[in-house]
């Protein structure tokens, strides 16, 4: 093999295999905005290759939902010739190449109702349809803890539609306008700081404005204080994570930001101007705990709470929440509030029934630590109903609750 002293000697020889005859296809230059559109088209095509569909704006998964919202805006503009080179599946034209080449019917969605005859009436029907011999060891359940005694993990803080988003829409619009005008301060979030999360706090998470609408009563998990939050997102969705989980999610998100007003911080009179005084629902629940000291008084021991979210969602995690005595609860009554602050109503009710609060009620959590729930009272459902009606009528201050006679009566002049 000959030895070459320079690149020029190599290139001066005859190109027998025509290796150097390369023709580059000219590519039209795109503007920065159009280049971002091209990257989006490539990303959506990759999603289509993996799943066989385009991302949905209504998807429960946050990343898919965000991608679907952006994609819908671009797709609504129609086909674009300058993006055809990156749209390998023809998604912008509305006819994906992979689907037109294989027009097989789509699979049925798991949310659809099953057809008649598809639902087996019993386990026997299932095993009778199976030609294989199944050992009894696979069909007999032994040494299994009953489901009601089993430790059920916390319900997942999923994204779901906000039922009262109209209450927050104007606030999000004003916050976005203030950000665009530079009237708000945006700070990065790091693992080194303890993020202050209060009702009315605003953040940016996953590209969405994120608002803390409710910070429920304090609970204790793993020996540490915690709260259940109600988080509203600017795209009309909400979630209900624990405070500790929300802080971790913010710290783990490199794009997350905390939004503050310019000024003197907490001393500024407008520091909490974003806080919305929401109304809510009073809920009354009865414990289904099997603890003897709780079970024997369950008919007169009620938890009185107020929440801005859906009540069924609020009590769904009762068996894992010390504020609910670490046991399932039975919903006794609910009372909708109109033009009344949920936080003020909660304080009024708890103060009104303070004399009926059990002073010796405590439970032991899973870390053998005593927890003293503060929202349980020795009252009857009709007492709560009378108190709520008195708040609506504006005369609760004229009444008092006597825990001895268990009646609500007018205050007497001393």
VEXDREN-2710 file (C-alpha; in Angstrom, 1 decimal):
% VEXDREN-2710
k/r/px/py/pz
1/UNK/0.0/0.0/0.0
2/UNK/1.4/3.4/-0.9
3/UNK/2.2/5.9/1.8
4/UNK/0.9/9.4/1.4
5/UNK/2.5/12.5/2.8
6/UNK/-0.5/14.8/2.6
7/UNK/-4.2/15.1/1.9
8/UNK/-3.4/16.7/-1.4
9/UNK/-1.7/13.5/-2.6
10/UNK/-4.7/11.5/-1.7
11/UNK/-7.1/13.8/-3.5
12/UNK/-4.9/14.1/-6.6
13/UNK/-5.4/10.4/-7.4
14/UNK/-8.2/9.1/-9.6
15/UNK/-11.5/8.5/-7.7
16/UNK/-12.2/5.1/-9.2
17/UNK/-15.2/4.4/-6.9
18/UNK/-16.6/7.9/-7.3
19/UNK/-16.6/8.4/-3.5
20/UNK/-15.9/12.1/-3.6
21/UNK/-18.7/12.9/-6.0
22/UNK/-21.2/13.9/-3.3
23/UNK/-24.2/16.1/-4.2
24/UNK/-25.8/17.9/-1.2
25/UNK/-29.5/18.7/-1.5
26/UNK/-30.0/22.3/-0.8
27/UNK/-32.1/23.0/2.2
28/UNK/-34.2/26.1/2.5
29/UNK/-33.3/28.3/5.4
30/UNK/-36.0/28.5/8.1
31/UNK/-36.6/31.3/10.4
32/UNK/-36.1/30.6/14.2
33/UNK/-39.9/30.3/14.7
34/UNK/-40.2/27.9/11.8
35/UNK/-37.2/25.9/13.0
36/UNK/-39.0/25.4/16.3
37/UNK/-42.1/24.2/14.3
38/UNK/-39.8/21.7/12.5
39/UNK/-38.5/20.4/15.8
40/UNK/-42.1/20.0/17.0
41/UNK/-43.0/18.1/13.8
42/UNK/-40.1/15.7/14.3
43/UNK/-41.0/15.2/18.0
44/UNK/-44.7/14.4/17.1
45/UNK/-43.6/12.0/14.4
46/UNK/-41.4/10.2/16.9
47/UNK/-44.4/10.0/19.2
48/UNK/-46.5/8.6/16.3
49/UNK/-43.8/6.0/15.5
50/UNK/-44.0/4.8/19.1
51/UNK/-47.8/4.8/19.7
52/UNK/-49.4/4.9/16.3
53/UNK/-51.3/8.1/17.1
54/UNK/-50.7/11.8/17.5
55/UNK/-50.5/13.2/21.1
56/UNK/-53.9/14.2/22.6
57/UNK/-54.5/17.6/24.3
58/UNK/-56.8/15.8/26.7
59/UNK/-54.4/13.0/27.7
60/UNK/-54.0/12.4/31.5
61/UNK/-50.2/12.3/31.1
62/UNK/-48.9/15.8/31.4
63/UNK/-46.1/15.6/28.8
64/UNK/-48.4/14.2/26.2
65/UNK/-51.1/16.7/27.0
66/UNK/-48.6/19.6/26.6
67/UNK/-47.3/18.2/23.3
68/UNK/-50.8/17.7/22.1
69/UNK/-51.9/21.3/22.8
70/UNK/-48.9/22.7/20.9
71/UNK/-49.4/20.2/18.0
72/UNK/-53.1/21.1/17.6
73/UNK/-52.2/24.8/17.2
74/UNK/-49.7/23.9/14.4
75/UNK/-52.0/21.3/12.8
76/UNK/-54.9/23.7/12.6
77/UNK/-52.8/25.9/10.2
78/UNK/-53.0/23.1/7.7
79/UNK/-50.2/21.5/5.5
80/UNK/-46.9/23.3/5.2
81/UNK/-44.5/22.5/2.3
82/UNK/-41.5/23.8/4.1
83/UNK/-42.0/21.2/6.8
84/UNK/-42.6/18.2/4.5
85/UNK/-39.0/17.0/4.8
86/UNK/-39.4/16.4/8.6
87/UNK/-43.1/15.2/8.4
88/UNK/-42.2/11.7/7.4
89/UNK/-45.6/10.3/8.4
90/UNK/-47.6/13.0/6.7
91/UNK/-49.3/14.1/9.9
92/UNK/-49.8/17.7/8.8
93/UNK/-51.7/16.6/5.8
94/UNK/-54.1/14.7/7.9
95/UNK/-53.3/11.3/6.4
96/UNK/-50.4/9.5/8.2
97/UNK/-48.5/7.4/5.7
98/UNK/-48.2/4.4/8.1
99/UNK/-52.0/4.3/8.6
100/UNK/-52.9/4.7/4.9
101/UNK/-50.5/1.9/4.0
102/UNK/-52.1/-0.4/6.5
103/UNK/-55.8/0.5/6.9
104/UNK/-56.4/-2.0/9.7
105/UNK/-59.3/-1.1/12.1
106/UNK/-58.1/0.7/15.3
107/UNK/-58.2/-1.3/18.6
108/UNK/-61.1/-0.7/20.9
109/UNK/-60.5/1.9/23.6
110/UNK/-60.5/0.4/27.1
111/UNK/-63.0/3.1/28.2
112/UNK/-65.7/1.7/25.9
113/UNK/-68.5/-0.4/27.3
114/UNK/-67.9/-4.1/26.5
115/UNK/-70.3/-5.8/24.1
116/UNK/-73.0/-8.1/25.2
117/UNK/-71.7/-11.6/25.9
118/UNK/-68.1/-10.4/26.6
119/UNK/-68.5/-10.2/30.3
120/UNK/-68.1/-13.6/32.1
121/UNK/-70.7/-14.2/34.8
122/UNK/-68.2/-15.9/37.1
123/UNK/-64.7/-17.3/37.4
124/UNK/-66.0/-20.7/36.3
125/UNK/-66.9/-19.2/33.0
126/UNK/-63.4/-17.9/32.5
127/UNK/-61.7/-21.2/33.3
128/UNK/-64.2/-23.2/31.3
129/UNK/-63.2/-21.3/28.2
130/UNK/-59.5/-22.2/28.7
131/UNK/-58.4/-25.6/27.2
132/UNK/-55.5/-25.8/29.5
133/UNK/-55.6/-27.7/32.8
134/UNK/-55.2/-25.2/35.6
135/UNK/-53.9/-26.3/39.0
136/UNK/-55.9/-25.5/42.1
137/UNK/-52.8/-23.8/43.4
138/UNK/-53.4/-21.0/40.9
139/UNK/-57.1/-20.5/41.7
140/UNK/-57.2/-21.0/45.4
141/UNK/-56.4/-18.0/47.7
142/UNK/-54.8/-18.8/51.0
143/UNK/-53.0/-16.8/53.7
144/UNK/-54.1/-13.5/52.3
145/UNK/-55.0/-10.4/54.4
146/UNK/-58.6/-9.2/53.9
147/UNK/-58.8/-6.2/51.6
148/UNK/-60.3/-4.0/54.3
149/UNK/-57.3/-4.7/56.6
150/UNK/-54.7/-4.2/53.9
151/UNK/-52.5/-1.2/53.7
152/UNK/-53.6/0.7/50.6
153/UNK/-51.0/3.1/49.2
154/UNK/-51.8/6.8/48.8
155/UNK/-54.0/7.7/46.0
156/UNK/-52.0/9.1/43.1
157/UNK/-52.1/12.9/42.7
158/UNK/-53.2/12.7/39.0
159/UNK/-54.2/15.5/36.7
160/UNK/-58.0/15.9/36.3
161/UNK/-60.2/18.7/35.0
162/UNK/-60.8/21.6/37.4
163/UNK/-64.6/21.8/38.0
164/UNK/-64.5/25.5/38.9
165/UNK/-61.8/26.8/36.7
166/UNK/-63.7/30.0/35.9
167/UNK/-62.8/31.2/39.4
168/UNK/-59.1/31.2/38.4
169/UNK/-59.2/32.2/34.8
170/UNK/-59.0/35.9/35.3
171/UNK/-56.2/35.5/37.8
172/UNK/-54.1/33.5/35.4
173/UNK/-54.6/36.1/32.7
174/UNK/-53.5/38.9/34.9
175/UNK/-50.5/36.9/36.1
176/UNK/-49.4/36.2/32.5
177/UNK/-49.8/39.8/31.6
178/UNK/-47.7/40.9/34.5
179/UNK/-45.0/38.4/33.5
180/UNK/-45.0/39.7/30.0
181/UNK/-44.7/43.3/31.2
182/UNK/-41.8/42.4/33.6
183/UNK/-43.9/43.3/36.6
184/UNK/-43.2/40.0/38.3
185/UNK/-40.0/38.5/39.5
186/UNK/-39.2/34.9/38.4
187/UNK/-36.7/33.0/40.4
188/UNK/-35.2/29.5/39.7
189/UNK/-35.9/26.7/42.3
190/UNK/-33.1/24.5/43.6
191/UNK/-32.7/21.6/46.0
192/UNK/-30.8/23.8/48.4
193/UNK/-33.8/25.9/49.5
194/UNK/-37.0/25.0/51.3
195/UNK/-39.7/26.2/48.9
196/UNK/-42.3/28.4/50.6
197/UNK/-45.7/27.1/49.5
198/UNK/-48.8/29.0/50.8
199/UNK/-52.3/29.6/49.5
200/UNK/-52.0/32.1/46.7
201/UNK/-48.5/31.1/45.7
202/UNK/-47.7/31.1/42.0
203/UNK/-45.1/28.9/40.2
204/UNK/-44.2/27.8/36.7
205/UNK/-44.0/24.0/36.3
206/UNK/-43.7/22.1/33.1
207/UNK/-44.3/25.4/31.2
208/UNK/-47.6/26.0/32.9
209/UNK/-48.7/28.7/35.5
210/UNK/-49.3/26.8/38.7
211/UNK/-51.5/28.2/41.5
212/UNK/-51.8/26.9/45.1
213/UNK/-55.6/27.2/45.7
214/UNK/-55.9/25.3/49.0
215/UNK/-53.7/24.1/51.8
216/UNK/-55.7/21.7/53.8
217/UNK/-55.3/21.0/57.5
218/UNK/-52.0/19.7/58.8
219/UNK/-51.3/16.0/58.9
220/UNK/-48.3/14.0/59.8
221/UNK/-46.6/11.5/57.5
222/UNK/-43.4/9.5/58.3
223/UNK/-43.2/11.6/61.5
224/UNK/-43.1/14.9/59.5
225/UNK/-45.7/17.6/59.2
226/UNK/-47.5/17.7/55.8
227/UNK/-50.5/19.2/54.1
228/UNK/-52.8/18.1/51.3
229/UNK/-52.7/20.8/48.5
230/UNK/-55.1/21.7/45.8
231/UNK/-53.1/22.8/42.8
232/UNK/-54.6/24.6/39.7
233/UNK/-52.9/24.8/36.3
234/UNK/-53.4/27.4/33.7
235/UNK/-54.6/24.8/31.2
236/UNK/-57.7/24.1/33.2
237/UNK/-56.4/21.0/35.0
238/UNK/-55.8/20.4/38.7
239/UNK/-54.1/18.0/41.1
240/UNK/-54.0/17.3/44.8
241/UNK/-50.5/16.3/45.9
242/UNK/-49.0/16.4/49.4
243/UNK/-47.0/19.5/50.2
244/UNK/-43.8/17.4/50.4
245/UNK/-44.4/15.8/47.0
246/UNK/-45.1/19.1/45.4
247/UNK/-41.9/20.6/46.7
248/UNK/-39.9/17.7/45.4
249/UNK/-41.6/17.9/42.0
250/UNK/-40.7/21.6/41.8
251/UNK/-37.1/21.0/42.8
252/UNK/-36.7/18.1/40.3
253/UNK/-38.0/20.2/37.5
254/UNK/-35.1/22.2/36.1
255/UNK/-37.5/24.6/34.3
256/UNK/-39.6/25.3/37.4
257/UNK/-39.7/28.9/38.7
258/UNK/-41.3/30.7/41.6
259/UNK/-43.2/33.9/40.8
260/UNK/-43.0/36.8/43.2
261/UNK/-44.1/40.4/43.2
262/UNK/-41.5/43.2/43.2
263/UNK/-41.4/44.9/46.6
264/UNK/-40.7/44.4/50.2
265/UNK/-41.6/40.7/50.2
266/UNK/-44.0/39.5/52.9
267/UNK/-44.1/43.0/54.4
268/UNK/-45.6/44.4/51.1
269/UNK/-49.4/44.9/51.5
270/UNK/-49.9/43.5/48.0
271/UNK/-47.7/40.4/48.6
272/UNK/-50.8/38.1/48.9
273/UNK/-52.9/39.9/46.3
274/UNK/-53.0/36.7/44.2
275/UNK/-54.8/34.8/47.0
276/UNK/-58.3/34.1/46.0
277/UNK/-60.8/33.9/48.8
278/UNK/-62.6/30.8/47.6
279/UNK/-65.9/29.4/48.7
280/UNK/-66.2/25.7/49.3
281/UNK/-68.2/22.8/50.8
282/UNK/-68.6/21.8/54.4
283/UNK/-68.4/18.0/54.8
284/UNK/-69.3/15.9/57.8
285/UNK/-67.8/12.3/58.0
286/UNK/-68.1/9.5/60.5
287/UNK/-65.1/7.2/61.1
288/UNK/-65.2/3.5/60.2
289/UNK/-62.2/2.7/62.3
290/UNK/-62.1/-0.6/64.1
291/UNK/-60.2/0.8/67.1
292/UNK/-62.4/0.1/70.1
293/UNK/-62.1/3.6/71.6
294/UNK/-63.3/5.1/68.3
295/UNK/-65.8/2.4/67.2
296/UNK/-67.8/2.7/70.5
297/UNK/-68.4/6.4/70.0
298/UNK/-68.6/6.5/66.2
299/UNK/-72.2/7.6/66.1
300/UNK/-71.5/10.9/68.0
301/UNK/-67.9/11.4/66.9
302/UNK/-67.8/13.5/63.7
303/UNK/-65.2/15.2/61.6
304/UNK/-66.2/18.7/60.4
305/UNK/-64.1/20.0/57.5
306/UNK/-64.3/22.4/54.7
307/UNK/-62.7/22.1/51.3
308/UNK/-62.7/23.8/47.9
309/UNK/-62.3/20.6/45.9
310/UNK/-64.7/17.8/45.3
311/UNK/-65.5/16.1/48.6
312/UNK/-65.2/12.6/47.3
313/UNK/-61.7/13.4/46.2
314/UNK/-60.8/14.9/49.5
315/UNK/-61.8/11.8/51.5
316/UNK/-60.5/9.2/49.1
317/UNK/-57.2/8.8/50.9
318/UNK/-58.8/8.7/54.4
319/UNK/-57.3/5.3/55.4
320/UNK/-53.8/6.8/55.0
321/UNK/-54.4/10.2/56.4
322/UNK/-53.9/10.8/60.2
323/UNK/-56.4/13.7/60.1
324/UNK/-59.1/11.0/59.2
325/UNK/-57.8/8.7/62.0
326/UNK/-56.1/6.4/59.5
327/UNK/-59.3/4.7/58.6
328/UNK/-62.0/4.8/56.0
329/UNK/-64.9/7.3/56.6
330/UNK/-68.6/7.4/55.9
331/UNK/-69.8/10.7/54.3
332/UNK/-72.7/11.9/56.5
333/UNK/-73.6/15.3/55.0
334/UNK/-72.3/18.1/52.8
335/UNK/-73.3/21.8/52.7
336/UNK/-72.4/24.1/49.8
337/UNK/-71.3/27.6/50.7
338/UNK/-72.2/30.6/48.5
339/UNK/-70.1/33.8/48.7
340/UNK/-68.6/32.6/52.0
341/UNK/-64.8/32.1/52.5
342/UNK/-64.2/28.4/53.1
343/UNK/-61.3/29.2/55.5
344/UNK/-63.4/31.6/57.6
345/UNK/-66.3/29.1/57.8
346/UNK/-63.9/26.4/58.9
347/UNK/-62.6/28.6/61.7
348/UNK/-66.1/29.6/62.8
349/UNK/-67.3/26.0/63.0
350/UNK/-64.3/24.7/64.9
351/UNK/-64.4/27.6/67.3
352/UNK/-68.2/27.1/67.8
353/UNK/-67.8/23.4/68.7
354/UNK/-64.5/23.7/70.5
355/UNK/-66.1/22.6/73.8
356/UNK/-67.1/19.3/72.2
357/UNK/-63.6/18.6/71.0
358/UNK/-62.3/15.3/72.5
359/UNK/-59.2/16.2/74.5
360/UNK/-58.0/12.7/74.9
361/UNK/-58.5/11.5/71.3
362/UNK/-55.3/10.3/69.7
363/UNK/-54.1/7.6/67.4
364/UNK/-50.7/6.0/66.9
365/UNK/-49.3/6.3/63.3
366/UNK/-47.2/3.7/61.6
367/UNK/-44.1/5.1/63.2
368/UNK/-45.5/4.6/66.8
369/UNK/-46.0/8.3/67.2
370/UNK/-49.1/9.8/68.8
371/UNK/-51.2/12.0/66.5
372/UNK/-53.9/14.3/68.0
373/UNK/-56.4/15.1/65.2
374/UNK/-58.1/18.5/65.7
375/UNK/-61.2/18.4/63.5
376/UNK/-63.2/15.7/65.4
377/UNK/-66.1/16.6/67.7
378/UNK/-68.7/14.9/69.9
379/UNK/-71.7/16.3/68.0
380/UNK/-74.7/15.0/66.0
381/UNK/-75.2/15.8/62.3
382/UNK/-78.2/18.0/63.1
383/UNK/-75.9/20.2/65.3
384/UNK/-73.6/20.8/62.3
385/UNK/-76.6/21.6/60.1
386/UNK/-77.9/24.2/62.5
387/UNK/-74.5/25.8/62.8
388/UNK/-74.0/26.0/59.1
389/UNK/-77.5/27.6/58.7
390/UNK/-76.6/30.1/61.4
391/UNK/-73.5/31.1/59.5
392/UNK/-75.6/31.6/56.4
393/UNK/-78.0/33.7/58.3
394/UNK/-75.2/35.6/60.0
395/UNK/-76.3/35.0/63.6
396/UNK/-73.9/32.3/64.8
397/UNK/-72.3/34.7/67.2
398/UNK/-75.7/34.8/69.1
399/UNK/-75.6/31.0/69.7
400/UNK/-73.5/28.6/71.7
401/UNK/-73.2/24.8/71.9
402/UNK/-73.7/23.1/75.3
403/UNK/-71.8/19.8/75.2
404/UNK/-73.5/18.6/78.4
405/UNK/-77.1/18.9/77.2
406/UNK/-76.0/18.5/73.6
407/UNK/-78.1/21.4/72.3
408/UNK/-77.5/24.7/70.5
409/UNK/-79.1/27.6/72.4
410/UNK/-79.0/31.3/72.4
411/UNK/-76.3/32.9/74.6
412/UNK/-77.6/34.2/78.0
413/UNK/-76.5/37.6/79.3
414/UNK/-74.2/37.2/82.3
END
